[in-house]
Amino acid sequence: MYGHLFSPDTLDDLDLGDVTEKDLRIPRESAALAALNRVEMSEEISDIGPAWFFPTTARVVFDLDADDAERIDALYRGGFFNEYRRLTTVKAHAALGGRFVHGCQSSPNMSGGAVVPYGVDLTRFRTDLGAFKRDWIDRILALTGPVPAACPCPPADRPETVPRLTGRSRPARCGEPLGETLMDALSPLLADLAELAHLGSPVARVHVRAWALSGVERVRFAGDREMIFKWAREPFTAEADVLRHVRGQGVPVPVVFASVVRGGRLGVLMEDLGDADREATMADAATAAVTVHEAKPADALPVLDRVALTALPGQAIAGLEELRAAGRWTESTDLDEPLARLADHADRLADGVELAPFGLCHSEFHPTSLHVRDDGWHLLDWARSFIGPGLLDLASWQGTQQPADSASLRRLIWAYIRAGGAAEASRSRAGLPAERWALGWHRLWIIAWYLEQATTWMPSFDQDTFTATVIRRHLHEAGTFLWTPS
């Protein structure tokens, strides 16, 4: 079917003057592999073939540079997304038993369509696919070198998503090994950790996930003893120390068996908590947040006090200037004016930053970081912990993939107070309701982190357009919640 679709005869309405036979072969082979993707009746995406998300995979699989990958992507979309051809391929996929055709086509802007089981929640589908897409692109690009970040925080080493070491043979799904390159590079670090923990050599390893700055594996040693192996680069190399400290403060976190920093890369062997018994609820979040905020923070953690909070808009402006001086983000001038307004009013808007709760903050306080079992909970992913306003933790619970929900945060704040948290959590700050203040500053904090990644930790242009789009959305929310006059 794809041989016919991407043939010169079928593509007679496109300019094929510069298109070679190899160019046509790439979309034929990639689309055929992508046709293996399915949405099951359970609404889970499965049977993932190694050909998703042009042009990323084209660069890796077919050894193309960025310009050639974009050119092939234009050919692919020019052939696949033509309305007539798209209808034909949808019918062909359905006839062949496929239940999934290009999830990006499920967007409500008439850019395409999706073949999924009847009754699938497309809002959830788009959300799940968006999260999967970022992890997939990161892991594909990791096969060839540094990976540009696609989200403002490291993926959570969530035990319930970690594949078990069963030795089953089937197509790789999200969370399973794609290659040995990264694992081989990490072997000396893992060997050092195993020696420190007196465990001997590992007998099995499964790659869980990785992005440019950190990654997770499940490792089995002799006697069927399984552990989580996590590695991280700057600025995340202090996480093992944080885990030990907060555990000493009574916060339930995984036990650290060994940690070491080699060549600027942290390695940690920690407790494997197994599968979660259920998803974390708002009540769980409130209880965990109270426990975190009552713990004494380590002195070495960064501090987000009034001075640091007020500086966030200016830091974002400076980051944009640095990017433009390097010839990047040249079409982002629309960000300047709202950031300048926020910078002008930042000192006033920071009023109330040191109201309780102020102290230890987890910073990646998401449902994926709270591992709940029938016998208790543990909090994962402490790489970006800091000392600051605890309301930012509560604001982070709902994540950033969906529009910020101030009513939901208000409910969490009151659940937090009922669970024993500081009553001042509900007090207004800078003349704003606590939930609006928290969401506005949380978005500014994320924007500053995105730009720090782009300028310092992963200075790659590959995802500049995506990152700028996300920053626009967060900046709009920050301005809406904090409200600064024009």
N, C-alpha and C positions, 0 to 999 in steps of 0.2 A: 504493500500500500504506500509506504513512504518512498520507495523507489519510483513509483509513479508520481507522487506528489512533488518531489524535488527532482524533476527531470526538465530539460530545456523545453520540451514540447508543452508541458503543463504550465511552466512559468513564462509563457510567451508574452505576458503583459508586463514583465519586469525587464529592466535593462541588465542583460547578462553579458555585456561586453567584456567585463573584467572578471567574470566568474569562471573558475576552472572546474575540471571534473572532481578534483579533490575537494573543492569548496562545496560541491553538491553532495559528495559522499558524507561529509561531516554531519549535516542536518539529517540525512537519511538514517545514518547509524544511530545518532543521538536520539532522534524522535522515536525510533523503533525501540530503543532501550527504555526511554521514558514511558512508553506505552505499558510497561509492566506495572507502573504505579497504580494503586487501587485505593479506594475508600471502602472499607469493609462495612458490613451491616452494623457493626458496633461503632461506626463512625471513626475508626482508627485508620490512619494512613499506613499502608504496608506494601511489601514487594517493591521496595525502592530500587530502581535501576541507577547505575552510575552516570546519569546524563541530565540531571536536573539543572535548572537555573542558568540558562545561557546569560552572558557569555563566560561565566566563571569556569564551568566544567570544560568548555571548549578549549580554554587556555591550557588547562592541566592535561586533559586526556589527549589532545592533538598537538600539544607543544606549540601553541600560538602566542604571539605577543599581543598586547592589549589592543592595538589597532586592528590586527587581523581578526581577533575575537569579536570585536564590535562589528566589523564588516560582515562576518559570518552570521552574527546575531541579526543584522539587518536583513540578510537573505532569508534567514530562518523565519523571522516574523513576517516578512513580506510574502513568504509562501504559505505559512501556517495560518496567519491571522486574517488573510483575505476571507471575507464573509462567506463566499460560496465554498471555498476549500474547507473552511472551518466546519460548516454544516456537514459536508461530506465526510470529514474525518470523525466527527462526533458520531454519526450514524455507523461508520465502519467500526469504531471502537465498541460501541454498544452491541453490534452484531457479533463481534468477536469475543464478547463476554467481559470486556473491560468496563470498569465502573469509574474511571477517573481520567479526565483529560485536562491537563494544565490548570492547576488550582488558581493561578493568577487570573484566570478567566472568570473566576467566580465573583470578581469585583462588580459592584452595582453600577459601573459607569459604561456598560455595554461594550467593554473591551473584549468580551468573549463569553464562554459558558463552561460549565462543569458538568460532567456526567457522574452523579453520585447516587447512592441509594435514596429512594423516595422518603422525604421527611427529615433528611439530615439538616441539622441546625447550621446554616451557612455562616452565621456570625461566629459561632464557635469554630467552624471549619477554617475560616479566614484567620482567626486568631491563632489556632494551633499551627496552621501552615506558616504563618509569619514567624512564629518562634522556631519552627523546624527549619525554615529556610535559612535563618541566620546561622544556626548551628551547622547546617549542611555546608554552606559556603565557607565558613571558617575551617571546617575539617578538610574540605577539598583543597583549599589554598594552603593548608598546613602541610600538604604532601610535598610542596615545592619550596617552602620558605616561610618567612614571617606573614602573619595573617592580619589584615586590617580588622579593627573591631567593628562589630555590628550592633552592639548593645553597650550601655554604659556600665555594666557590671560583669564580672566573671561568671560563667555558667555555674549554677549551684551543683555541688557534688551530692546530688540527692539520691540516697541509697535505693529508694524504690524504683528509680529509673536505671539502675546499674544492672547490666545483664549478668546472669549467673554463669558460672564456669561449668557448663554442661557438656560442651563438646558437640552440640548439635550441628548438623550441616544443612544450611539453607541460605538463601540470599541475605546479604548483610542488611540489617535495618539500622535506623538511627540509634547510635550508641554502641555499635559494634565495630571491630577493626576494619579499616579501609586499606591499611598498608603497614609495613614494618619500619618505615623510615624514622618516624618520630619515636617509636618504641625503642629502636636501636640506639638512638641518640641519648635516651634517658636511662639506658641500662647501667652505665657506671654510677649514676646517682642512686639508682635503686639498690645496686650492690653495696654501696656505702651504708645505706640505711639498714639493709638486711644484716650487715656485719655489726652495726651498732646495736641492733635489737637481738642479736644472737639467734637468727632465724635460718641461716643457711641460704642457699640459692632458691629463688622462686621456681615453682614447677609449672605455673600457668599464669598468664596475664591477659586481661581483656581491656582494651582501650574503651573508655566510657565517652569522654568528650575532651576537646581541647580548643582553645582559641590562642591568640597571639601571646598572651601573658600568663596563662595557667592551663592546667589540664588534670584529668583524673583517670586513674586505672583501678580496677579491682585485681588484686594479686593473691594467688594461693601459694602457700608454703607447705613443707612436709607436714603430714598429719592433718591435712585438709583445713589448715588454719588460714582463713581469708582475712585480708586487710585492705584498706583503701590507701592507695599511693597517690598523693597529690604533689604536683610541682608548680612553681610559680616564679616569675621574673619580677624585677622591680616594676612597680612600687609595692609589690605584694609579698616581699620576702620575710616579713615579720609575723606572718599569720600563726606559725607554730607557737611563738612566744605568747601571743594573745590568747590562743586556746588554753595554754597551760595556766596563764594568769586568771582568766575568767573561771576556769574549772576550780581553781583554788578559792574563788569567791563564791562558789556554790551554784554557778550557772551550769546547767546540764549541757555539755558539749562532748564530742567524741574524745576518747582518750588518745593522747599522742604517745606513741611507743618510741619513736625516734625521729629526729629532724637534723638536717644539715644543709648548709649553703655552700655550693661549689660553683665557682665561675659565675657568680651573680645569679644563680638559680637555686631556689629553695626546694628541698625535697622533704616530704613528711610521710611517715607511715602512721596511720591512725586506725582507730577502731572501726570495724565494719558493723554498722548498726542493723543490717538486714533490711527487709522490706517494711515500709510503714504500714500500719494497720488501717489507717484512714487518712483522709486529707485534713489539714489543719483548718479550724474554724475561727471565726472572729473571737470567740471566747478563749480559744487557745492562744491567739495572738495577744490578747489583753494580758493573760496570765504570764506569758513569756516576756512581754515587754516590761511588765512590772519587775520581774526577776532581774532582767538585764539592767534596768535603770537604777535599781537599788544596789547593784554591785559597785565596788570601788574600781575606777579605771586605772590602768597602768599609766605611770607618769610619761612614758615615751610616746603616747598616742598623740596625733595631731589634734589641735584644739580649734573648734569652730565657734569662737566667741563673737562678740559684737564687732570687733575689728575685722576678723576674718570674714564674717558674714557680709558686712558692708562692702568688702573688697571684691565680692564675687562678680558683680556686673562689670567692674573695671578689668578684672582678669579676663573675662570673656572678650571684651573689646580689644585688649592687648593680644589675645590669641588670634583673633581675626586679622589684626594688623600684621602679625607675624606670618600667617598663612598667605595673605595677599602679597607680602614682600617676596614670598617664594613662588609667586605666580599661581597660587591656588585660591580657591574660594572667591574668585574675582566677580562672581555674579551673586554675591551675598550681601550687597550693600543695603538691602532692605532690613537687615538685622540691626544696623547701626543705630537708627533713631530710637526704637523701643529699648535697646540696651542703654543708650545714653540717658533716656528718661529714668530708667530704673537706677542707674548710677547716681543721678542727681538727687534722687529721693531715698537712696539706700540707707543712709544714717537714720532717717526718721523711721523707715520701714523695719529697721532692726530693733526697734523698741520692744522690750519683752523677751529678747533672746535668752536671757539668763534666768527667766522664771522657771520654776520647777515644772517638769522634770528637766534638769540640766546635769549632765555627767556622761557616763558610759553610753555610747550609742553603737548599735550593731551595724547600721548603714545599709545592709542588703536584706532588710527585714521583709521577706516575701513568704508566701505560703510554701514555695519550693525549698526554702531554707529551714522551715520548722518541721522536723521529722517526728511524727506522733505515733506512738504505739500504745497498746492497752495499758502497759505498765509505766508510761511516762513519755516525756518529750525531750528532744535534744535540738539545739540550735546550731546550724552549720554556717559555713562561709563567713568568716570573720576578717577577711583580708583587708577591708576598707573601714574597719571600726575607727571611731574617733571619740573625742570628748566634745559634747555640744548639746543642743536642744533635743530632748527626746521626742518632741513632736515630729521631727523629721523621720524617725523610725516609723511612727504610726502612719505618716503620710506615704511612706514607701510600701506599705502592706498591699495596697491595691495595684501596685505596678504602674507601668507607664504605657502599656500597649493600647489601652483604652482611654477615652477622655477622662480627665480627673473628675472624681465624684466627691464633692464636698459633703453631701449628706451622708454618704457612707463613712467618711472619715469622722464626721461628728458622732455617728453611732459608735465607732471604735473608741473615740476619746472617752465617751461616757462608760463604755464597757471596761475600759482601762481604769477609770476612777473606781468603778464598782469592784474591780478585782484588787483594789488596794493601792492603785497608783496615785500620784500627787493630785490633789483636788485643783491645784492651780493650772492643770493641763487644759481646763475648759475656759480659762480667763482669756479675754481679748488681748491682743498684742498690736501695737501701733494703730489702735483704733479699729482693728479688724477682728472678726470672729476667729477663734483659734484655728479652726480647720482651714479657712482661707489663707491665713498667714502661713500656716505650715505647708500647704500645697504650693503656694507661690514661691516660697524660699526653696522648697524641695526641687522645684523645676529649675530654678536658677543654679542650684548646686549641681544638678545633673548636667546642665549646659556647660558649666565650667569644666566638669570632668570630661565630657565629650571633646571639648577643644584642647584640653591637656593631652588627651590621647593623640589627637591629630597633630599636635605640635611637638610633643616630647616622646611619648612612649611608643607610638606607632606612626611615624611621620610618612604615611603612604597616601597617595591621592586616590587609590582604587575605590574608596567608598565615600569620597568627599560629597558627592551629590546626595547620596542616601543620608549621610550624617547631617548635612545642611537642612534637608527636609524635616528630619526629626527635631532639630534644634528650633526651626521655625514654629513647629507645633508646641513645643515646650515653652518657647518664649511668649507665644500668644497666651498660653495658660498662665504663665507667671504674671504678665501684664494684667490679665483679667482678674486674677485673684488678689494681687497686691494693689491694683488700680493706681496708676500714676497719671496725672493730668497731662494733656497734650501741650 
